[in-house]
């Protein structure tokens, strides 16, 4: 008879020596095989194939970026992230509408091994603060205007109260008015002096099964939960 007070040992994190390690459950065809690439390597490959061709068009900003342009912007932004101390596993938040700078942030954070925390741009200030605290974000990329909504309440709270998001070190404004905050354009300039080799060194150690993003669930039955997405 089993002892009801007996503690069940935690499952081993190591794969069985007779079973190949596979962190995913697969149903259905296994061919052709999935491409095993990090987000940054995927962009590098596409850039070599289609470099001068347009890959990003934003009608409301007028942006028409080629693959070369997207890679250049994301690498310069990645350099800035390294200069301010972002390292693999650090969380970087983004709360904004669709724009070309948003896409550059996605690839920049991925390239240095950071984890992008995607905050829904319909969040109230309180909901956004909870997300920032819950994930210990170090940097937040955002805008004062989110469509027709005003984001001033969140930015004002973060400016007045350093304990509102204790881990947050900097806010960078992607576009539009910036007031006292650093702009995306200024951040790009900050990173332009760093050698690309330093970024490549970080990128070379990334694995496809490492977490690339945290997205919050809808929270229909409780507080939203952070769900992780890997590079794969």
mmCIF file of the C-alpha atoms, coordinates in Angstrom:
data_MODEL
# 
_entry.id   MODEL 
# 
loop_
_atom_site.group_PDB 
_atom_site.id 
_atom_site.type_symbol 
_atom_site.label_atom_id 
_atom_site.label_alt_id 
_atom_site.label_comp_id 
_atom_site.label_asym_id 
_atom_site.label_entity_id 
_atom_site.label_seq_id 
_atom_site.pdbx_PDB_ins_code 
_atom_site.Cartn_x 
_atom_site.Cartn_y 
_atom_site.Cartn_z 
_atom_site.occupancy 
_atom_site.B_iso_or_equiv 
_atom_site.pdbx_formal_charge 
_atom_site.auth_seq_id 
_atom_site.auth_comp_id 
_atom_site.auth_asym_id 
_atom_site.auth_atom_id 
_atom_site.pdbx_PDB_model_num 
ATOM 1   C CA . UNK A 1 1   ? 0.000   0.000  0.000   1.00 0.00 ? 1   UNK A CA 1 
ATOM 2   C CA . UNK A 1 2   ? 1.407   3.395  -0.919  1.00 0.00 ? 2   UNK A CA 1 
ATOM 3   C CA . UNK A 1 3   ? 2.216   5.995  1.704   1.00 0.00 ? 3   UNK A CA 1 
ATOM 4   C CA . UNK A 1 4   ? -0.065  9.050  1.182   1.00 0.00 ? 4   UNK A CA 1 
ATOM 5   C CA . UNK A 1 5   ? 2.590   11.300 2.757   1.00 0.00 ? 5   UNK A CA 1 
ATOM 6   C CA . UNK A 1 6   ? 5.349   10.119 0.473   1.00 0.00 ? 6   UNK A CA 1 
ATOM 7   C CA . UNK A 1 7   ? 6.704   12.899 -1.724  1.00 0.00 ? 7   UNK A CA 1 
ATOM 8   C CA . UNK A 1 8   ? 6.738   12.249 -5.422  1.00 0.00 ? 8   UNK A CA 1 
ATOM 9   C CA . UNK A 1 9   ? 10.178  13.014 -6.884  1.00 0.00 ? 9   UNK A CA 1 
ATOM 10  C CA . UNK A 1 10  ? 10.199  15.743 -9.540  1.00 0.00 ? 10  UNK A CA 1 
ATOM 11  C CA . UNK A 1 11  ? 10.431  14.532 -13.125 1.00 0.00 ? 11  UNK A CA 1 
ATOM 12  C CA . UNK A 1 12  ? 13.945  14.430 -14.475 1.00 0.00 ? 12  UNK A CA 1 
ATOM 13  C CA . UNK A 1 13  ? 14.866  17.299 -16.769 1.00 0.00 ? 13  UNK A CA 1 
ATOM 14  C CA . UNK A 1 14  ? 17.316  15.031 -18.583 1.00 0.00 ? 14  UNK A CA 1 
ATOM 15  C CA . UNK A 1 15  ? 16.198  12.912 -21.544 1.00 0.00 ? 15  UNK A CA 1 
ATOM 16  C CA . UNK A 1 16  ? 16.366  9.154  -21.254 1.00 0.00 ? 16  UNK A CA 1 
ATOM 17  C CA . UNK A 1 17  ? 19.630  7.755  -22.679 1.00 0.00 ? 17  UNK A CA 1 
ATOM 18  C CA . UNK A 1 18  ? 17.572  5.544  -24.996 1.00 0.00 ? 18  UNK A CA 1 
ATOM 19  C CA . UNK A 1 19  ? 15.111  8.228  -26.114 1.00 0.00 ? 19  UNK A CA 1 
ATOM 20  C CA . UNK A 1 20  ? 16.112  11.123 -28.413 1.00 0.00 ? 20  UNK A CA 1 
ATOM 21  C CA . UNK A 1 21  ? 15.419  14.485 -26.796 1.00 0.00 ? 21  UNK A CA 1 
ATOM 22  C CA . UNK A 1 22  ? 12.535  16.307 -28.457 1.00 0.00 ? 22  UNK A CA 1 
ATOM 23  C CA . UNK A 1 23  ? 10.854  19.178 -26.588 1.00 0.00 ? 23  UNK A CA 1 
ATOM 24  C CA . UNK A 1 24  ? 7.855   19.130 -28.932 1.00 0.00 ? 24  UNK A CA 1 
ATOM 25  C CA . UNK A 1 25  ? 5.020   16.663 -29.453 1.00 0.00 ? 25  UNK A CA 1 
ATOM 26  C CA . UNK A 1 26  ? 4.530   15.895 -33.117 1.00 0.00 ? 26  UNK A CA 1 
ATOM 27  C CA . UNK A 1 27  ? 1.398   14.576 -34.800 1.00 0.00 ? 27  UNK A CA 1 
ATOM 28  C CA . UNK A 1 28  ? 1.173   14.105 -38.541 1.00 0.00 ? 28  UNK A CA 1 
ATOM 29  C CA . UNK A 1 29  ? 3.771   14.086 -41.312 1.00 0.00 ? 29  UNK A CA 1 
ATOM 30  C CA . UNK A 1 30  ? 7.371   14.786 -40.372 1.00 0.00 ? 30  UNK A CA 1 
ATOM 31  C CA . UNK A 1 31  ? 8.545   15.619 -43.888 1.00 0.00 ? 31  UNK A CA 1 
ATOM 32  C CA . UNK A 1 32  ? 9.696   18.000 -45.088 1.00 0.00 ? 32  UNK A CA 1 
ATOM 33  C CA . UNK A 1 33  ? 11.510  18.686 -41.792 1.00 0.00 ? 33  UNK A CA 1 
ATOM 34  C CA . UNK A 1 34  ? 11.070  21.983 -39.989 1.00 0.00 ? 34  UNK A CA 1 
ATOM 35  C CA . UNK A 1 35  ? 13.751  24.561 -40.642 1.00 0.00 ? 35  UNK A CA 1 
ATOM 36  C CA . UNK A 1 36  ? 15.867  24.917 -37.513 1.00 0.00 ? 36  UNK A CA 1 
ATOM 37  C CA . UNK A 1 37  ? 16.751  28.600 -37.344 1.00 0.00 ? 37  UNK A CA 1 
ATOM 38  C CA . UNK A 1 38  ? 16.690  31.416 -34.839 1.00 0.00 ? 38  UNK A CA 1 
ATOM 39  C CA . UNK A 1 39  ? 14.792  34.535 -35.894 1.00 0.00 ? 39  UNK A CA 1 
ATOM 40  C CA . UNK A 1 40  ? 18.015  36.425 -36.555 1.00 0.00 ? 40  UNK A CA 1 
ATOM 41  C CA . UNK A 1 41  ? 19.459  33.634 -38.705 1.00 0.00 ? 41  UNK A CA 1 
ATOM 42  C CA . UNK A 1 42  ? 16.205  33.483 -40.658 1.00 0.00 ? 42  UNK A CA 1 
ATOM 43  C CA . UNK A 1 43  ? 16.487  37.195 -41.413 1.00 0.00 ? 43  UNK A CA 1 
ATOM 44  C CA . UNK A 1 44  ? 20.141  36.777 -42.428 1.00 0.00 ? 44  UNK A CA 1 
ATOM 45  C CA . UNK A 1 45  ? 19.253  34.023 -44.906 1.00 0.00 ? 45  UNK A CA 1 
ATOM 46  C CA . UNK A 1 46  ? 16.359  35.976 -46.402 1.00 0.00 ? 46  UNK A CA 1 
ATOM 47  C CA . UNK A 1 47  ? 18.597  39.012 -46.663 1.00 0.00 ? 47  UNK A CA 1 
ATOM 48  C CA . UNK A 1 48  ? 21.152  37.056 -48.694 1.00 0.00 ? 48  UNK A CA 1 
ATOM 49  C CA . UNK A 1 49  ? 18.392  35.791 -50.991 1.00 0.00 ? 49  UNK A CA 1 
ATOM 50  C CA . UNK A 1 50  ? 16.273  38.896 -51.406 1.00 0.00 ? 50  UNK A CA 1 
ATOM 51  C CA . UNK A 1 51  ? 18.356  41.729 -49.905 1.00 0.00 ? 51  UNK A CA 1 
ATOM 52  C CA . UNK A 1 52  ? 17.363  44.665 -52.158 1.00 0.00 ? 52  UNK A CA 1 
ATOM 53  C CA . UNK A 1 53  ? 13.723  43.601 -52.432 1.00 0.00 ? 53  UNK A CA 1 
ATOM 54  C CA . UNK A 1 54  ? 11.037  45.164 -50.270 1.00 0.00 ? 54  UNK A CA 1 
ATOM 55  C CA . UNK A 1 55  ? 9.929   43.106 -47.292 1.00 0.00 ? 55  UNK A CA 1 
ATOM 56  C CA . UNK A 1 56  ? 8.078   45.656 -45.170 1.00 0.00 ? 56  UNK A CA 1 
ATOM 57  C CA . UNK A 1 57  ? 5.529   48.241 -46.300 1.00 0.00 ? 57  UNK A CA 1 
ATOM 58  C CA . UNK A 1 58  ? 3.645   50.406 -43.789 1.00 0.00 ? 58  UNK A CA 1 
ATOM 59  C CA . UNK A 1 59  ? 1.110   52.593 -45.644 1.00 0.00 ? 59  UNK A CA 1 
ATOM 60  C CA . UNK A 1 60  ? 0.330   54.952 -42.757 1.00 0.00 ? 60  UNK A CA 1 
ATOM 61  C CA . UNK A 1 61  ? 4.004   55.807 -42.118 1.00 0.00 ? 61  UNK A CA 1 
ATOM 62  C CA . UNK A 1 62  ? 5.150   55.626 -45.735 1.00 0.00 ? 62  UNK A CA 1 
ATOM 63  C CA . UNK A 1 63  ? 7.917   53.153 -44.878 1.00 0.00 ? 63  UNK A CA 1 
ATOM 64  C CA . UNK A 1 64  ? 9.144   50.787 -47.585 1.00 0.00 ? 64  UNK A CA 1 
ATOM 65  C CA . UNK A 1 65  ? 11.997  48.742 -46.135 1.00 0.00 ? 65  UNK A CA 1 
ATOM 66  C CA . UNK A 1 66  ? 14.096  46.219 -48.012 1.00 0.00 ? 66  UNK A CA 1 
ATOM 67  C CA . UNK A 1 67  ? 15.516  43.112 -46.340 1.00 0.00 ? 67  UNK A CA 1 
ATOM 68  C CA . UNK A 1 68  ? 18.869  44.914 -46.193 1.00 0.00 ? 68  UNK A CA 1 
ATOM 69  C CA . UNK A 1 69  ? 17.282  47.899 -44.460 1.00 0.00 ? 69  UNK A CA 1 
ATOM 70  C CA . UNK A 1 70  ? 15.465  45.761 -41.891 1.00 0.00 ? 70  UNK A CA 1 
ATOM 71  C CA . UNK A 1 71  ? 18.633  43.840 -41.059 1.00 0.00 ? 71  UNK A CA 1 
ATOM 72  C CA . UNK A 1 72  ? 20.686  47.038 -40.772 1.00 0.00 ? 72  UNK A CA 1 
ATOM 73  C CA . UNK A 1 73  ? 18.148  48.702 -38.478 1.00 0.00 ? 73  UNK A CA 1 
ATOM 74  C CA . UNK A 1 74  ? 17.760  45.635 -36.275 1.00 0.00 ? 74  UNK A CA 1 
ATOM 75  C CA . UNK A 1 75  ? 21.525  45.145 -35.928 1.00 0.00 ? 75  UNK A CA 1 
ATOM 76  C CA . UNK A 1 76  ? 22.098  48.784 -34.955 1.00 0.00 ? 76  UNK A CA 1 
ATOM 77  C CA . UNK A 1 77  ? 19.285  48.499 -32.433 1.00 0.00 ? 77  UNK A CA 1 
ATOM 78  C CA . UNK A 1 78  ? 20.786  45.238 -31.145 1.00 0.00 ? 78  UNK A CA 1 
ATOM 79  C CA . UNK A 1 79  ? 24.078  47.073 -30.611 1.00 0.00 ? 79  UNK A CA 1 
ATOM 80  C CA . UNK A 1 80  ? 22.273  49.669 -28.507 1.00 0.00 ? 80  UNK A CA 1 
ATOM 81  C CA . UNK A 1 81  ? 20.653  46.932 -26.423 1.00 0.00 ? 81  UNK A CA 1 
ATOM 82  C CA . UNK A 1 82  ? 24.054  45.402 -25.711 1.00 0.00 ? 82  UNK A CA 1 
ATOM 83  C CA . UNK A 1 83  ? 25.525  48.800 -24.836 1.00 0.00 ? 83  UNK A CA 1 
ATOM 84  C CA . UNK A 1 84  ? 22.852  49.422 -22.204 1.00 0.00 ? 84  UNK A CA 1 
ATOM 85  C CA . UNK A 1 85  ? 23.380  45.982 -20.687 1.00 0.00 ? 85  UNK A CA 1 
ATOM 86  C CA . UNK A 1 86  ? 20.763  43.708 -22.252 1.00 0.00 ? 86  UNK A CA 1 
ATOM 87  C CA . UNK A 1 87  ? 21.990  40.120 -22.223 1.00 0.00 ? 87  UNK A CA 1 
ATOM 88  C CA . UNK A 1 88  ? 20.491  36.722 -23.124 1.00 0.00 ? 88  UNK A CA 1 
ATOM 89  C CA . UNK A 1 89  ? 17.364  36.058 -21.100 1.00 0.00 ? 89  UNK A CA 1 
ATOM 90  C CA . UNK A 1 90  ? 16.686  39.710 -20.257 1.00 0.00 ? 90  UNK A CA 1 
ATOM 91  C CA . UNK A 1 91  ? 13.158  40.897 -20.976 1.00 0.00 ? 91  UNK A CA 1 
ATOM 92  C CA . UNK A 1 92  ? 12.419  43.842 -23.266 1.00 0.00 ? 92  UNK A CA 1 
ATOM 93  C CA . UNK A 1 93  ? 8.858   45.117 -23.556 1.00 0.00 ? 93  UNK A CA 1 
ATOM 94  C CA . UNK A 1 94  ? 7.065   46.560 -26.559 1.00 0.00 ? 94  UNK A CA 1 
ATOM 95  C CA . UNK A 1 95  ? 3.660   48.234 -26.536 1.00 0.00 ? 95  UNK A CA 1 
ATOM 96  C CA . UNK A 1 96  ? 2.821   49.920 -29.817 1.00 0.00 ? 96  UNK A CA 1 
ATOM 97  C CA . UNK A 1 97  ? 0.781   49.735 -32.972 1.00 0.00 ? 97  UNK A CA 1 
ATOM 98  C CA . UNK A 1 98  ? 2.066   48.216 -36.201 1.00 0.00 ? 98  UNK A CA 1 
ATOM 99  C CA . UNK A 1 99  ? 5.038   50.176 -37.521 1.00 0.00 ? 99  UNK A CA 1 
ATOM 100 C CA . UNK A 1 100 ? 8.422   49.510 -39.087 1.00 0.00 ? 100 UNK A CA 1 
ATOM 101 C CA . UNK A 1 101 ? 10.246  50.227 -35.824 1.00 0.00 ? 101 UNK A CA 1 
ATOM 102 C CA . UNK A 1 102 ? 8.234   47.496 -34.076 1.00 0.00 ? 102 UNK A CA 1 
ATOM 103 C CA . UNK A 1 103 ? 9.550   44.909 -36.555 1.00 0.00 ? 103 UNK A CA 1 
ATOM 104 C CA . UNK A 1 104 ? 13.132  46.092 -36.033 1.00 0.00 ? 104 UNK A CA 1 
ATOM 105 C CA . UNK A 1 105 ? 12.678  45.692 -32.269 1.00 0.00 ? 105 UNK A CA 1 
ATOM 106 C CA . UNK A 1 106 ? 11.492  42.088 -32.720 1.00 0.00 ? 106 UNK A CA 1 
ATOM 107 C CA . UNK A 1 107 ? 14.628  41.076 -34.623 1.00 0.00 ? 107 UNK A CA 1 
ATOM 108 C CA . UNK A 1 108 ? 17.003  43.179 -32.506 1.00 0.00 ? 108 UNK A CA 1 
ATOM 109 C CA . UNK A 1 109 ? 15.881  41.611 -29.236 1.00 0.00 ? 109 UNK A CA 1 
ATOM 110 C CA . UNK A 1 110 ? 16.024  38.136 -30.776 1.00 0.00 ? 110 UNK A CA 1 
ATOM 111 C CA . UNK A 1 111 ? 19.548  38.703 -32.096 1.00 0.00 ? 111 UNK A CA 1 
ATOM 112 C CA . UNK A 1 112 ? 21.011  39.426 -28.649 1.00 0.00 ? 112 UNK A CA 1 
ATOM 113 C CA . UNK A 1 113 ? 19.150  36.552 -26.991 1.00 0.00 ? 113 UNK A CA 1 
ATOM 114 C CA . UNK A 1 114 ? 16.682  38.773 -25.161 1.00 0.00 ? 114 UNK A CA 1 
ATOM 115 C CA . UNK A 1 115 ? 13.033  37.880 -24.619 1.00 0.00 ? 115 UNK A CA 1 
ATOM 116 C CA . UNK A 1 116 ? 10.496  40.243 -26.163 1.00 0.00 ? 116 UNK A CA 1 
ATOM 117 C CA . UNK A 1 117 ? 7.480   40.890 -23.948 1.00 0.00 ? 117 UNK A CA 1 
ATOM 118 C CA . UNK A 1 118 ? 4.552   41.810 -26.187 1.00 0.00 ? 118 UNK A CA 1 
ATOM 119 C CA . UNK A 1 119 ? 2.080   44.052 -24.355 1.00 0.00 ? 119 UNK A CA 1 
ATOM 120 C CA . UNK A 1 120 ? -1.328  44.431 -25.959 1.00 0.00 ? 120 UNK A CA 1 
ATOM 121 C CA . UNK A 1 121 ? -1.744  48.019 -27.106 1.00 0.00 ? 121 UNK A CA 1 
ATOM 122 C CA . UNK A 1 122 ? -5.316  48.045 -25.782 1.00 0.00 ? 122 UNK A CA 1 
ATOM 123 C CA . UNK A 1 123 ? -4.113  47.473 -22.205 1.00 0.00 ? 123 UNK A CA 1 
ATOM 124 C CA . UNK A 1 124 ? -4.988  50.009 -19.551 1.00 0.00 ? 124 UNK A CA 1 
ATOM 125 C CA . UNK A 1 125 ? -2.098  51.558 -17.640 1.00 0.00 ? 125 UNK A CA 1 
ATOM 126 C CA . UNK A 1 126 ? -2.737  49.136 -14.780 1.00 0.00 ? 126 UNK A CA 1 
ATOM 127 C CA . UNK A 1 127 ? -2.710  46.087 -17.047 1.00 0.00 ? 127 UNK A CA 1 
ATOM 128 C CA . UNK A 1 128 ? 0.494   47.194 -18.750 1.00 0.00 ? 128 UNK A CA 1 
ATOM 129 C CA . UNK A 1 129 ? 2.174   47.834 -15.387 1.00 0.00 ? 129 UNK A CA 1 
ATOM 130 C CA . UNK A 1 130 ? 1.244   44.370 -14.212 1.00 0.00 ? 130 UNK A CA 1 
ATOM 131 C CA . UNK A 1 131 ? 2.798   42.876 -17.345 1.00 0.00 ? 131 UNK A CA 1 
ATOM 132 C CA . UNK A 1 132 ? 5.998   44.890 -16.911 1.00 0.00 ? 132 UNK A CA 1 
ATOM 133 C CA . UNK A 1 133 ? 6.323   43.867 -13.268 1.00 0.00 ? 133 UNK A CA 1 
ATOM 134 C CA . UNK A 1 134 ? 5.431   40.237 -13.878 1.00 0.00 ? 134 UNK A CA 1 
ATOM 135 C CA . UNK A 1 135 ? 8.140   39.829 -16.523 1.00 0.00 ? 135 UNK A CA 1 
ATOM 136 C CA . UNK A 1 136 ? 10.773  42.143 -14.974 1.00 0.00 ? 136 UNK A CA 1 
ATOM 137 C CA . UNK A 1 137 ? 11.189  44.162 -18.168 1.00 0.00 ? 137 UNK A CA 1 
ATOM 138 C CA . UNK A 1 138 ? 14.362  46.240 -18.343 1.00 0.00 ? 138 UNK A CA 1 
ATOM 139 C CA . UNK A 1 139 ? 13.446  48.372 -21.369 1.00 0.00 ? 139 UNK A CA 1 
ATOM 140 C CA . UNK A 1 140 ? 10.085  49.386 -22.802 1.00 0.00 ? 140 UNK A CA 1 
ATOM 141 C CA . UNK A 1 141 ? 9.568   50.467 -26.417 1.00 0.00 ? 141 UNK A CA 1 
ATOM 142 C CA . UNK A 1 142 ? 6.289   52.334 -26.786 1.00 0.00 ? 142 UNK A CA 1 
ATOM 143 C CA . UNK A 1 143 ? 4.543   55.471 -28.070 1.00 0.00 ? 143 UNK A CA 1 
ATOM 144 C CA . UNK A 1 144 ? 2.431   58.214 -26.537 1.00 0.00 ? 144 UNK A CA 1 
ATOM 145 C CA . UNK A 1 145 ? -0.391  57.432 -28.947 1.00 0.00 ? 145 UNK A CA 1 
ATOM 146 C CA . UNK A 1 146 ? -1.697  53.918 -29.511 1.00 0.00 ? 146 UNK A CA 1 
ATOM 147 C CA . UNK A 1 147 ? -4.030  54.398 -32.442 1.00 0.00 ? 147 UNK A CA 1 
ATOM 148 C CA . UNK A 1 148 ? -6.641  56.809 -31.094 1.00 0.00 ? 148 UNK A CA 1 
ATOM 149 C CA . UNK A 1 149 ? -5.842  55.914 -27.479 1.00 0.00 ? 149 UNK A CA 1 
ATOM 150 C CA . UNK A 1 150 ? -3.632  58.011 -25.219 1.00 0.00 ? 150 UNK A CA 1 
ATOM 151 C CA . UNK A 1 151 ? -0.755  56.201 -23.498 1.00 0.00 ? 151 UNK A CA 1 
ATOM 152 C CA . UNK A 1 152 ? 0.162   59.140 -21.270 1.00 0.00 ? 152 UNK A CA 1 
ATOM 153 C CA . UNK A 1 153 ? -1.282  57.556 -18.112 1.00 0.00 ? 153 UNK A CA 1 
ATOM 154 C CA . UNK A 1 154 ? 1.160   54.651 -18.269 1.00 0.00 ? 154 UNK A CA 1 
ATOM 155 C CA . UNK A 1 155 ? 4.158   56.830 -19.099 1.00 0.00 ? 155 UNK A CA 1 
ATOM 156 C CA . UNK A 1 156 ? 3.252   59.326 -16.385 1.00 0.00 ? 156 UNK A CA 1 
ATOM 157 C CA . UNK A 1 157 ? 2.978   56.565 -13.783 1.00 0.00 ? 157 UNK A CA 1 
ATOM 158 C CA . UNK A 1 158 ? 6.337   55.096 -14.782 1.00 0.00 ? 158 UNK A CA 1 
ATOM 159 C CA . UNK A 1 159 ? 7.941   58.544 -14.703 1.00 0.00 ? 159 UNK A CA 1 
ATOM 160 C CA . UNK A 1 160 ? 6.575   59.494 -11.263 1.00 0.00 ? 160 UNK A CA 1 
ATOM 161 C CA . UNK A 1 161 ? 6.934   56.207 -9.433  1.00 0.00 ? 161 UNK A CA 1 
ATOM 162 C CA . UNK A 1 162 ? 10.194  54.219 -9.756  1.00 0.00 ? 162 UNK A CA 1 
ATOM 163 C CA . UNK A 1 163 ? 8.549   51.339 -7.889  1.00 0.00 ? 163 UNK A CA 1 
ATOM 164 C CA . UNK A 1 164 ? 5.768   51.005 -10.462 1.00 0.00 ? 164 UNK A CA 1 
ATOM 165 C CA . UNK A 1 165 ? 8.039   48.710 -12.501 1.00 0.00 ? 165 UNK A CA 1 
ATOM 166 C CA . UNK A 1 166 ? 11.193  48.253 -10.401 1.00 0.00 ? 166 UNK A CA 1 
ATOM 167 C CA . UNK A 1 167 ? 13.262  46.482 -13.050 1.00 0.00 ? 167 UNK A CA 1 
ATOM 168 C CA . UNK A 1 168 ? 12.548  49.015 -15.788 1.00 0.00 ? 168 UNK A CA 1 
ATOM 169 C CA . UNK A 1 169 ? 15.647  51.038 -16.664 1.00 0.00 ? 169 UNK A CA 1 
ATOM 170 C CA . UNK A 1 170 ? 14.607  52.958 -19.764 1.00 0.00 ? 170 UNK A CA 1 
ATOM 171 C CA . UNK A 1 171 ? 11.671  53.890 -21.975 1.00 0.00 ? 171 UNK A CA 1 
ATOM 172 C CA . UNK A 1 172 ? 12.280  54.451 -25.682 1.00 0.00 ? 172 UNK A CA 1 
ATOM 173 C CA . UNK A 1 173 ? 9.670   56.083 -27.912 1.00 0.00 ? 173 UNK A CA 1 
ATOM 174 C CA . UNK A 1 174 ? 9.304   54.385 -31.289 1.00 0.00 ? 174 UNK A CA 1 
ATOM 175 C CA . UNK A 1 175 ? 7.692   57.281 -33.159 1.00 0.00 ? 175 UNK A CA 1 
ATOM 176 C CA . UNK A 1 176 ? 5.706   60.464 -32.622 1.00 0.00 ? 176 UNK A CA 1 
ATOM 177 C CA . UNK A 1 177 ? 6.315   62.906 -29.793 1.00 0.00 ? 177 UNK A CA 1 
ATOM 178 C CA . UNK A 1 178 ? 8.925   61.775 -27.281 1.00 0.00 ? 178 UNK A CA 1 
ATOM 179 C CA . UNK A 1 179 ? 9.008   64.543 -24.644 1.00 0.00 ? 179 UNK A CA 1 
ATOM 180 C CA . UNK A 1 180 ? 11.728  63.669 -22.113 1.00 0.00 ? 180 UNK A CA 1 
ATOM 181 C CA . UNK A 1 181 ? 12.358  60.151 -23.421 1.00 0.00 ? 181 UNK A CA 1 
ATOM 182 C CA . UNK A 1 182 ? 14.949  58.864 -25.856 1.00 0.00 ? 182 UNK A CA 1 
ATOM 183 C CA . UNK A 1 183 ? 13.670  58.234 -29.366 1.00 0.00 ? 183 UNK A CA 1 
ATOM 184 C CA . UNK A 1 184 ? 14.116  55.171 -31.542 1.00 0.00 ? 184 UNK A CA 1 
ATOM 185 C CA . UNK A 1 185 ? 16.271  57.230 -33.936 1.00 0.00 ? 185 UNK A CA 1 
ATOM 186 C CA . UNK A 1 186 ? 18.547  58.295 -31.076 1.00 0.00 ? 186 UNK A CA 1 
ATOM 187 C CA . UNK A 1 187 ? 18.806  54.703 -29.868 1.00 0.00 ? 187 UNK A CA 1 
ATOM 188 C CA . UNK A 1 188 ? 19.879  53.571 -33.347 1.00 0.00 ? 188 UNK A CA 1 
ATOM 189 C CA . UNK A 1 189 ? 22.635  56.204 -33.350 1.00 0.00 ? 189 UNK A CA 1 
ATOM 190 C CA . UNK A 1 190 ? 23.816  55.073 -29.922 1.00 0.00 ? 190 UNK A CA 1 
ATOM 191 C CA . UNK A 1 191 ? 24.483  51.560 -31.166 1.00 0.00 ? 191 UNK A CA 1 
ATOM 192 C CA . UNK A 1 192 ? 26.190  52.469 -34.430 1.00 0.00 ? 192 UNK A CA 1 
ATOM 193 C CA . UNK A 1 193 ? 29.711  52.512 -32.921 1.00 0.00 ? 193 UNK A CA 1 
ATOM 194 C CA . UNK A 1 194 ? 29.653  48.975 -31.532 1.00 0.00 ? 194 UNK A CA 1 
ATOM 195 C CA . UNK A 1 195 ? 31.334  46.277 -33.617 1.00 0.00 ? 195 UNK A CA 1 
ATOM 196 C CA . UNK A 1 196 ? 28.989  43.835 -35.320 1.00 0.00 ? 196 UNK A CA 1 
ATOM 197 C CA . UNK A 1 197 ? 31.282  40.988 -34.198 1.00 0.00 ? 197 UNK A CA 1 
ATOM 198 C CA . UNK A 1 198 ? 30.125  41.529 -30.619 1.00 0.00 ? 198 UNK A CA 1 
ATOM 199 C CA . UNK A 1 199 ? 26.525  41.020 -31.683 1.00 0.00 ? 199 UNK A CA 1 
ATOM 200 C CA . UNK A 1 200 ? 27.406  37.966 -33.748 1.00 0.00 ? 200 UNK A CA 1 
ATOM 201 C CA . UNK A 1 201 ? 29.133  36.424 -30.729 1.00 0.00 ? 201 UNK A CA 1 
ATOM 202 C CA . UNK A 1 202 ? 25.898  36.566 -28.724 1.00 0.00 ? 202 UNK A CA 1 
ATOM 203 C CA . UNK A 1 203 ? 23.849  35.388 -31.682 1.00 0.00 ? 203 UNK A CA 1 
ATOM 204 C CA . UNK A 1 204 ? 26.088  32.370 -32.300 1.00 0.00 ? 204 UNK A CA 1 
ATOM 205 C CA . UNK A 1 205 ? 25.232  30.861 -28.902 1.00 0.00 ? 205 UNK A CA 1 
ATOM 206 C CA . UNK A 1 206 ? 21.451  31.008 -29.323 1.00 0.00 ? 206 UNK A CA 1 
ATOM 207 C CA . UNK A 1 207 ? 19.418  27.838 -29.721 1.00 0.00 ? 207 UNK A CA 1 
ATOM 208 C CA . UNK A 1 208 ? 16.162  27.489 -31.607 1.00 0.00 ? 208 UNK A CA 1 
ATOM 209 C CA . UNK A 1 209 ? 14.329  26.168 -28.547 1.00 0.00 ? 209 UNK A CA 1 
ATOM 210 C CA . UNK A 1 210 ? 15.202  29.164 -26.397 1.00 0.00 ? 210 UNK A CA 1 
ATOM 211 C CA . UNK A 1 211 ? 12.371  31.534 -25.531 1.00 0.00 ? 211 UNK A CA 1 
ATOM 212 C CA . UNK A 1 212 ? 12.087  34.447 -27.957 1.00 0.00 ? 212 UNK A CA 1 
ATOM 213 C CA . UNK A 1 213 ? 8.806   36.056 -26.841 1.00 0.00 ? 213 UNK A CA 1 
ATOM 214 C CA . UNK A 1 214 ? 6.324   36.237 -24.003 1.00 0.00 ? 214 UNK A CA 1 
ATOM 215 C CA . UNK A 1 215 ? 2.707   36.948 -24.954 1.00 0.00 ? 215 UNK A CA 1 
ATOM 216 C CA . UNK A 1 216 ? -0.070  37.318 -22.427 1.00 0.00 ? 216 UNK A CA 1 
ATOM 217 C CA . UNK A 1 217 ? -3.229  35.249 -22.551 1.00 0.00 ? 217 UNK A CA 1 
ATOM 218 C CA . UNK A 1 218 ? -6.585  37.032 -22.627 1.00 0.00 ? 218 UNK A CA 1 
ATOM 219 C CA . UNK A 1 219 ? -7.202  36.565 -18.908 1.00 0.00 ? 219 UNK A CA 1 
ATOM 220 C CA . UNK A 1 220 ? -10.855 35.639 -19.359 1.00 0.00 ? 220 UNK A CA 1 
ATOM 221 C CA . UNK A 1 221 ? -10.857 33.444 -16.215 1.00 0.00 ? 221 UNK A CA 1 
ATOM 222 C CA . UNK A 1 222 ? -8.213  35.273 -14.178 1.00 0.00 ? 222 UNK A CA 1 
ATOM 223 C CA . UNK A 1 223 ? -5.132  37.424 -14.571 1.00 0.00 ? 223 UNK A CA 1 
ATOM 224 C CA . UNK A 1 224 ? -3.437  37.120 -17.979 1.00 0.00 ? 224 UNK A CA 1 
ATOM 225 C CA . UNK A 1 225 ? -0.612  34.596 -18.002 1.00 0.00 ? 225 UNK A CA 1 
ATOM 226 C CA . UNK A 1 226 ? 2.665   34.960 -19.884 1.00 0.00 ? 226 UNK A CA 1 
ATOM 227 C CA . UNK A 1 227 ? 2.912   32.269 -22.567 1.00 0.00 ? 227 UNK A CA 1 
ATOM 228 C CA . UNK A 1 228 ? 6.334   31.606 -24.073 1.00 0.00 ? 228 UNK A CA 1 
ATOM 229 C CA . UNK A 1 229 ? 7.207   31.220 -27.749 1.00 0.00 ? 229 UNK A CA 1 
ATOM 230 C CA . UNK A 1 230 ? 10.585  29.879 -28.830 1.00 0.00 ? 230 UNK A CA 1 
ATOM 231 C CA . UNK A 1 231 ? 12.552  30.798 -31.937 1.00 0.00 ? 231 UNK A CA 1 
ATOM 232 C CA . UNK A 1 232 ? 11.437  27.487 -33.437 1.00 0.00 ? 232 UNK A CA 1 
# 
